[in-house]
Amino acid sequence: MSMSSHLSLRRRRRASRDGDAMQAGVSAAVSRQARHVLFVIGCLLALAASLASEGARSADASMVAAQRIEVKRVAGQGDELPLSVGIPLPPGVLRDTGHLRILDSHGKEVPASVTRMLTWHDRDGSLRAVRAEFMAAPGTYYFALGEARTAELPAWPYARGLIKNRLAAIGTLTPEWLTASLIAGPQSVAAHDEPYARYVDAQFKWAAALPVKDTTAWLFDRPSTLFKAYVRTGRADYLEAAEASYRWYMAGIKRDGAPESPSCGGGWLPDEKPCDVKYVYIEPILLAVALTGDDSMHDAATVGKMADLWASGGWNGAPGPYKHADDYFTERLAGLGLIETVAAFELTGDARYRERIEARVGWLSEHQRANPDGLGDDGSWRNSWNIHENDRGGKDDVRGASPWMSENIVDGLWHAWLVTGDARIPPMLTAFGGYLERYGWIDPSLLVNPHDWRNGCSGGGGQIAWYWSSSKAKTEALTKIQESEGWYSDGHTVELGLAVAAAYYFEKDPVKAAALKKRFAAIASSYSDSCASISDTLRRFNWNNRGAGVAQWMMKQPAGAGLAHAANASGSAP
């Protein structure tokens, strides 16, 4: 949809009061780097306004398709089920919880309570998510914005809607609304024939069961992975699994003790290593309160300890700048730490976390641009293979980087950019995309017997990255590591689509952008059903998909669109 068509559509749909309110709110919310995603919201909400205008001839003009709530019975009985549903909101759309109503399928207002869950701390202070509670029978309901609620119901604790630790009923929203809300950043609705969406669905067939006996299955954040799958699809089974996973995970958070080693308050107990911060996730709290309304599993003190444990580093020691070539560094810790720091700020608005975001971005920027090993800037966060593998002082060290672990840094930088618009971030993402293209992917000419390290599930066009890559080491050194550690490292190819897509989104050079687009298309070989069926490592579902969904949105934008949007947001020309 062109900008002129978008504006014309807005003018034609002024008849809808709720549609007008939504459009005015979005127009008022345009700020900083968010202008690009708010244009997407504007198009979606213009559609909602259109539907509302056409629906004015029916019982209630606010019953727009995008604002549908589908209620499904889970463990409850009867037709009076206590329902809590999370409703995320784009910036500027709602400021007063009293101006959200719940309607039945005939347009009649249903008694409800609406509670503030999240605020747009980095934008305009409007509501980012609310929890609506009402008694419901299975079926279709709607939420309407603009008019004051007249049928009030006292709020109840989230636990009231649980029966033997299962939901009485679950309420799902449409993927059109969920993706436009920006609760998981910009996302595209998963089309029924989208190869990546089919891949996630095929994996979910073995990943759906709650893995309570395998603590490693929670590494890379299972709840967030499932919540994001729900955002792109609106599927009730994804949301139900996310909700159950979230409550199981959060029940294991250590609530007592200082957030530092050896006590490690805020750590995760089921793995019996609460000082291992890579199991500490704050992002699922943000998503849970927005998408289910569940505020029962955390409080300010718990979030504070989880965030502060990342700041102390647990048993890894405090994070900080990479000052010496023999400093301990892993891309996973750097990336996950940034993601959780951003989530803590989004959840609380605490200025301390905002400062920590800036510091972490600064460490990564300096590491990439001025590596203390003196070997120059190749676009990676180059570090020591031996130290990376806890073999300090070992022989035959290889200076390089893990492509698949670096995806965690890309994910963290993307989260940070959405919140801060930090100008240091786009060049970091394009630089790493360039590194990955030059040094990260294994040349197909090397994939010959006995060194074809690929899994046959992706076919002859399957892409595989080095388990440990380098712009400085000889192929023989990388091959030695690949032989030892990297068989079937193409199991990480799916998530590397995020690194490729993020670079494409900010890449202004047409030749480099074309190479990235070609690479992303080739990654689709890994979306095969046979690849998706591999379940030997349960956490694979998480590492593949926690950040990969947004890559589908990025690749639908023009190459370099992120730079133009950032320029527009700052008031300068694209």
N, C-alpha and C positions, 0 to 999 in steps of 0.2 A: 504494500500500500504506500503510495507516495505521500509526502507531507501535505500537498494541496488536496488530495483526496481525503486525507485524514481530517483536515480542517473543515472541508465541505461536509463531510459526514457529521461532524460535531454540530455544525450550524443546523443541519436538517433535523437533528434529534433533540432540539431544545424542549420538546413537549414533555419529556419525561423528567419529573422532578428528581427522582433518585439518581437517574442517569446524569442529570446536570450536576448534582452534588458531587458525584464521584469524579466527573471530569474537572470540575473546578478545583477539587482537592488535589488531583494529580497535577494540574497546571501550576498550582501554588507550590508544589513540592519540588519543582525542578531545581537542582542545586548540584554543584561540583561535578564529580565524575559520573553521577548517576543519570545524567541526561539521556544517555544512550538507552539504558534499560527503561527509563520512564517513557520514552517514545513507544517502546514495545507495549508498556502498560496502557498508554493512551490509546493505541490501536485496539487492544483487547477490550478496554472499558468503553470505547466508542461503540464496539460491537454490542457490549452489554446494554448500553444506552439505546441502541437501535432495537434490541429485543424488548427492552422495557417499554419503548414507545409503542411498538406493535402490540405488546401485551396490555396496553392501557385499555383495550377494548374488552379485556377479560376481567376477572374479579379484582386483581390488584396489579398495578403497573410495575411494582417492585419485584414481581416474580420473574426474574430473568434467569435464563438457562445457566449462566455462569455462576449464579449464587445458589445453586441447588445443594441440598444436603440429603444424602441417601442414608437412611437408618437401617442397619442390619442387626438382627438378633444374634447374640453370641452365646451367652450362658444364661440369660434372663428368661423369665416365663411371663406369659400374659401380654397385654397390650399397653401396660403402663410401666415402661422401662426407664429408669433414671439414666439420662444420657448427658455426657460431657463431651462437647465437640470444640476443638480448637479452630479458630478462624484467623489466619494470618491476613494482614492488610498491607497494601502498598502505602508508601509515604503520602501523607496529606489527606487520606481518604476519610479517616474517622478520628475525632478528638474526644468525643463524649460517648461513653458506653451506653448512655441512655438513648442514643440515637441508632441503635441496632435492634431490630425486631426479628422474631422468628415467626414464620407464617406456615400454615399447613398447605396442602396441595390445592385448596380452594381459595387461598388468599386470606384466610382468617388468622388473626394474630393468636399465637400460642403463648400462654404464660411462661415466662423465662427469666432467668437471671443472666447478666452479662458482666464478666469480671475482667479488668485489665490484666494482661499477662506480660506483654513486652511493649517497649517504647522505642521509637526511632531516635536513639541517642545521637547518632552521627548525622541526622538530617534535620527535621523540623520539630521534633518532640511530639509528633502525632503518635497515635496508637499503632503498634506493629502487629500485635496479636491480642485477641480476647478469647475468653472461654465462655461459651454459651451453654447453659444447663436448662434442660426442660424434660418433661415426661413425654415419652414418645412410643408410638407403635411402629413396627417396621414399615417403611415406606418413604415417601418423598416429602421433604420440607424445603423451605427457602429461608435465607436471611436477607433482610432489607435494610438499607442504609438511608439515613436522612431524617425520617420522621421519628418523633419521640415514642418510646415504648410505653404502652398503656396497660399491658397485662404483665404484672410483675410477679416473680416467684422468688422466695428466699434462696440464696445460694447454699450449696452443701459441699462438704469435703469430697474430694475426688474419689476417695475410697468407697463412698456410698455406691458408686456405680460398679463395684467389683463384687463378684460372687466366687468365693474360693479362689481368689487371686486371678479370676478371669473377668473380662468385661461383661456386664449384662447386655450391653448393646454398643455398637460402634457407629459413629457418624462420619461419613466421608464427603469431601468436597470435590468439585470438578478439577481436573488437571489444568483447565484454562485459568481458573481463579488461582490455584496454588502456584503455578509457574509465574503468573503476573504479580503475585504478592511479593516476590523477591525474598521469601523467607530462606531459601537456599541459594540466593543470588539469582541471576538471570538463568532461566532454563527454558527449553522448548518442550511442548507437549509431545509425548512419545506416540508417533503414529503407529497404527496397528501392524504395519508392514516394515517398521524400522528394524534393520538388522541388529543394532545394539540392544534395543528393547527386547527382541526375541532372545538374545543371548542372556540377558539378565533373567528373563522368565525361565529359560532352560536351566540356568544355575539354581534358581530358587526351588526347583523341584527337589534338589538334595540339600539346599541350605535353609529350608523353611523350619525344620525342627530345631527347637531351642537347644543349643549345644552346651548343656550344663556340666557335662563331664569332661569337656575339653577347653581349658582356659585359654589355650593359644588361639581358639576360634574367635576370641574377642579382640585380638590384636588388629590394628588398623580400623577399629570402631565399627562394629556390626550394627548398633542401633542407628547411627547416622546414615549408613549405607541403605538401610531399609526405609528410613524416613524419606530419603531423597528419591528412592524408587517410587514411593507413594506420591511425592510431589509431581513427578513427570507423568504418572498414570492415573492417579486417583483410585487405585485398586485397594479394596478393603483388606485383602489378604496381606499385602505389604504393610499396611498400617497396623493391623492386628499383630503381626510378627514384630514390628518395630516397637510397639507399645510393650509387649511382653519382654522383649530383649532389653529394653531400656530399664524396666523396673528390676529385672534380674541383675543387670549390670550395676545399677545404682545401689542396690541393697548390699553390694560388696565393698562400697567405699568406706574407708576408715575415717570415722568421725572424731576420734580423740587423738591427742598428741600434737606436737609441733610439726609444721609442714617442712621438715628437713630430716636428713638422716641422723640418727638411726630410727627415730620414732615414725616419721613419714606420715603424719596426719594428712588426709586427702588422697592417700594412695589406695590401690585396689587390692583387697585381701584374697580373693579366690585363687590367684596365682601364687600365693604365699610369698610374694615379693613386693610388698607395698611401696618399697623405695624405687621400683622400676617405673619411671615416669611414662614410658611409652605405652602403658596401659591406662593412663589417666586422661579421660576425654571430657571436655566441657561442651563441645558442640552438640552432643545429643541432648543435653539439658535444654539448650536453646530451642532445638527442634521439637522436643517433647512438649514443652509448655505452649508452643505455638500451634502444634498440630493435633494434640490431644487434650490440652488444658491441664495436664498432670503437673501440679506443683507440690505433690506429696513426697517426692523423693530427694528434695534438696532444700537448703536454706542458704542465707547469705554467708554464714560461717563455713558451710561445707564448700561452697563455690570458692570462697576466699582461700581455703586450705588447698584445694585442688590447683588453683592458679599459682599460689605461693610455692607449692611443691615443684611445679615446673620452673619457677624462678630460682629455687635452690638447687634443682637438678637431681634431687634424691641421691641415689648412690653414685651417680655419674659426676657429681660436683656441679657447681654453679655454671650455667651457660655464659658465654661471653664472646668477644671478638676472637677471630682466628689469628693469633699474633705470631705464632712460630710454626715452622713446618712439621714439628713433632707434637703439636697439640692434638689431643683426642678430639675427633670429630666424626659424627655420622650424619648423613643427609636426613635419615629418618628422624633423629632427635631434633635436628634444626627445623625441619618442616612441621612435624607434629606439634612442637612447642609453639611455633608461630600460629598455627591453626587454633590451638586452645587459648592462646592469649587474645587473639581476635574475638573468639567466642565469648570469653569472659567479659570483654568490653561491650560487645553487643548485648549481652545478657544484663549487665549491671550499669553501664555508662560510667564506671569508675575511671577517673582520669589516670590512675596509676597504670592501669592496663593499656590505656592509650599510649602512655610514655614507653611502656615495655614493647609495644608493637613497633614504634619508631626505632627503638634501640636494636631490636632483632633484625629489622629490615636493613639498618645501617651495617650491622655485622656481616650480613650476607652480601651486601653491595661491596663492601671493602674487600671481603674474602675473594669475590669473583674478579674484581678489577685489579687488585694489588696483592696477589698471593705472596705470602712471605717466603715461599720457596725460591723466588726469583726466576721462575721459569716462564713468566709472562701470563697474559690473560687469554685463555682459550675458550671462555664462556662457561666453564664448569666451576664447581666449588671443589677444586682439586685438593686432595689430601692423601694421606699415607695408607696404602693397602694393609701393611702390617699392623699399624696402630688401629685402623678401622676394625681389624679382626682380633684385636687385643693381643698382638704379638710384638709388642714394643721391643725394638732391638733385633728383630728377626732378620735373616738374610734375604737378599734379592727383593728389596722393597720396590713397589711400583707406584709412582705418583699418578693418581688418576681419580676417577669418580664412579660411583654406582649409578647407572642410568635409572634403574627402577626405584631406588631409594630417593634419587633427586626429584622424582615426581612428587614426593611429599613436600619438598621445598617449593616447587611450582604451585602446588595447591595452597600452601600457606601464603605465598606472595599474592596469589589471586584473591584470597580472602582479605588480605590486608589492603589491597588496592581498592576493593569495593568499599571498604570502610574509610580509608584515608585519602585515596587518590594520589598517593605518594609518587612523585615523578621519577623516583629512582627505580620503580618496579618494572614498567614496560621494557626498558632496555635490558634488564636482567633476564626477563622471560624470552626476549628475542635472541639474546646472546646464548642462552642455554639451548634454545631450539636449533640454533646454528651449530653448536657443539655436537648435539645429538645427531644431526644430519651428517656431519663430517666424521665424527669419531665414535658415535654411540652404537650404530647399527652394524652388524657383522656383514661384511661383503659376501654376497652369495657365492662367489668363487671359492671361498674358504669352506663352504658347507658341503664337503665331500667326504666320503668314507675314509677314515673312521672318525671324522670330525663334524658330521652333520648333527649338531646339537639340538636341532628342532624336534618338537613333537609332531608327528605326522598328521595331527588333527587339523592343522591349518593348510594342508596341501602344499603344492609346489611354490605358491606365492607367499607362504608364511614369512612374517618378519620376526627377526630375533635380534635383540640387543646384547652386547657384551655384558656378562655378569659384572665385570670390572673393566671400564673403558679408560682410554688414555690417549692424549694427543702427543705424548712424549715417549712412551714405552714402545718397544718393538713388538711386532705381532706375536713372536714366540713367547714373550712374557705374558701377554694377554691370553694366548691359547693355553698356557700352562694352568692359569687360574680357571679358565673356562672348563678345562678337562676335569679339574678337581671339584669345582663348585657349581658350574653353570649349565649342566645338562638340563634341557627343557626350561631354560630361563625365559623362553618365549611365553611362559605362563604369566609373565608381567607385561606382555605387549599391550593388552587392552588398556591398562591404566596409563601407559606411556602416550596414548592418544591425547591425554590432557596436556602434556608437555608440548606436543606438536601443535595442537589447536591453539593453545595460549600464545605460542610464538606467532602463529599465523594471524591471530586477532590483532596483534600489535606490529606486524611486519610491514614496513612501507616499501621495501625493495620488491618489485614484481617478480623477479627471477627467483629470489629466495622464497617468496610466498607461494609461487607455483610448485616449487620442490616440496614445501611443507604440505600443500594440498594433495599432491601425488602420494606422499608418504602416508597421510591420514587415510586416503582411499585404500592403500595397500594393507593397512592395519585391519581392515574389515575381514580379512581372511581368518583372523582369530575369533570372529564372532560366530564361527560354525557351531552347530549343535554338538559335534564330537568334542570340540574344545570345551564347550560349556559343561559337558557331562563329567569332566574330570574333577573328582571330589576327594582326591587323596589328602589334600590339605584344606581343612574347612575354612581357614581364614582367607583363602583365595577369593571367596565371594566378596570379602571386605576390601582386600587390596586392589582387586580389579575395579570396583564400582564406587568406592566412597567419593571419588572426585571426578570420575569419567563422564558422568551424565552431562555436565556443562559443556564438555567438548562438542557434543552434538549441536548445541546452540551456537558456540563460537564459530563452527565451520559453516554455519548458515549466514554469517555476517560477511561483508566485504573484507578482503584482506586489508589489514591496517586500520580497521574501523575503530579499534580501541584508541588509537592516537587521535583520530578526528574527534571522537566523543570527548576525550580528555581536554582537547583544545577548546571545544565548544563550551565545556563546563567551566573552564577558567576564563572565558570571556574573549579569547583570542580566536583568530580565524583558523579553520581546519588546515 
